[in-house]
Amino acid sequence: MISKKIVENLSNSSWIRAMFEEGAKLRKLHGDNNVYDFTLGNPDPEPPESVKESLKNLVMSGKPGIHRYMSNAGFNDVREKIAENINNETGLILSESHIIMTCGAAGGLNVVLKTLLNPDEEVIIFSPYFAEYKFYIENHSGKTVVVSPVKDTFEPDMKEFENSINKNTKAIIINSPNNPSGYIYREDTLRSILKIIEDKEKQFNTTIYVISDEPYNKLIYDDVKLPSILKIFKNSFVINSFSKSLSLPGERIGYIAVNPQLSDIDLLINSLVFCNRILGYVNAPALFQKVIAQSIDANVDVEIYKTRRDLLYDILTKTGFSCTKPQGAFYLFPKSPIDDDVEFVKHALKYNLLLVPGKGFGCPGYFRLTYCVSNETIKNSYSAFESLAKDYGL
Ligand SMILES: Cc1ncc(COP(=O)(O)O)c(C=O)c1O
């Protein structure tokens, strides 16, 4: 028989499949244009032209060796380019040795967690959180500890955070811009987290690592600046990918940037590279390492997402929903008009609206919308939201 834990986890996340099946059923019944599916975070803008050009040129170049294995950390020249790019943005001094190429941000997270965790050590995550974190932590025998937000905000409750740390706390995961809220942590919030970590490290004589999951770091609006985690936290890793910034989620290309100030850094880096190997990733996709190195300064057109954010935010607020305007990623996370967000999301199906309940992100009472859909779909959804709002007296 297969693992009991997997069967249990599968049934706990069966709502994802249920939503997918519901969407397919509604589309068949009403046609694609009459179903408003805001569930999937699958970037739809095409990758920049420079990415396609690089890919074509690399494939056609006929250069021998381009499809072979390389170091488990990735190609040296690619890692050098990424280090240089981080240095230019932050003023830090990373070399290629501080970069490990991974199979997307998901691969990077698993490599770091595998490297750090002893059985039953704890990892703190802040709600609302990316639902996969719990599975990734469990993959490596860790325990997830969830810290809630301050009521009606997406700011971590610092008192609860402080009380959640004990001698078994190994790491915290920060995700900013956040999935599902689109929220960006301000520098003073990060400094408050740092102060608590430093005090607790002294109290327990431990090291608490900060894992910063940043796949949305290039999807930022309104001229907001993302504070540099590597500059604020000495014991930190940045996990990033090109899934959103270059619209390449299916190509599985990302990296880990290791803070050069970490102690035992040589052992740490060797361990990360080893874990990339033994988790079976072996190395990040060869061709796409080369592609992203040639497009390191490219980005998808952020205006596409900003326009959609504004359109969808206007519809929601005009129809009476309560929503904070996010400044990053491609999500909106409004309040459910009733406490039971699962019930609310089920009711929305009546108007062919597909939404995701906040419960799945550890934040009941909210619902998530992804704007990886066309402007037309967003505009056409107005009357559906209007009818839905009316049902709840908004
Ligand atoms: C917060 C967060 N982290 C990690 C990932 C995984 O990204 P990747 O496709 O680069 O593995 C996602 C994907 O949606 C995400 O939302």
Ligand as a Chemical Component Dictionary entry (heavy atoms), coordinates in Angstrom:
data_LIG
# 
_chem_comp.id                   LIG 
_chem_comp.type                 NON-POLYMER 
_chem_comp.pdbx_formal_charge   0 
_chem_comp.three_letter_code    LIG 
# 
loop_
_chem_comp_atom.comp_id 
_chem_comp_atom.atom_id 
_chem_comp_atom.alt_atom_id 
_chem_comp_atom.type_symbol 
_chem_comp_atom.charge 
_chem_comp_atom.model_Cartn_x 
_chem_comp_atom.model_Cartn_y 
_chem_comp_atom.model_Cartn_z 
_chem_comp_atom.pdbx_ordinal 
LIG C1 C1 C 0 5.083 31.802 -3.037  1  
LIG C2 C2 C 0 5.534 30.825 -4.054  2  
LIG N1 N1 N 0 6.699 30.189 -3.862  3  
LIG C3 C3 C 0 7.162 29.293 -4.743  4  
LIG C4 C4 C 0 6.461 28.995 -5.879  5  
LIG C5 C5 C 0 7.012 28.002 -6.844  6  
LIG O1 O1 O 0 7.591 28.701 -7.936  7  
LIG P1 P1 P 0 8.368 27.939 -9.078  8  
LIG O2 O2 O 0 7.428 27.740 -10.207 9  
LIG O3 O3 O 0 9.471 28.860 -9.475  10 
LIG O4 O4 O 0 8.867 26.680 -8.527  11 
LIG C6 C6 C 0 5.234 29.621 -6.134  12 
LIG C7 C7 C 0 4.451 29.298 -7.318  13 
LIG O5 O5 O 0 3.357 29.711 -7.547  14 
LIG C8 C8 C 0 4.762 30.570 -5.191  15 
LIG O6 O6 O 0 3.599 31.212 -5.359  16 
# 
loop_
_chem_comp_bond.comp_id 
_chem_comp_bond.atom_id_1 
_chem_comp_bond.atom_id_2 
_chem_comp_bond.value_order 
_chem_comp_bond.pdbx_ordinal 
LIG C1 C2 SING 1  
LIG C2 N1 SING 2  
LIG C2 C8 DOUB 3  
LIG N1 C3 DOUB 4  
LIG C3 C4 SING 5  
LIG C4 C5 SING 6  
LIG C4 C6 DOUB 7  
LIG C5 O1 SING 8  
LIG O1 P1 SING 9  
LIG P1 O2 DOUB 10 
LIG P1 O3 SING 11 
LIG P1 O4 SING 12 
LIG C6 C7 SING 13 
LIG C6 C8 SING 14 
LIG C7 O5 DOUB 15 
LIG C8 O6 SING 16 
# 
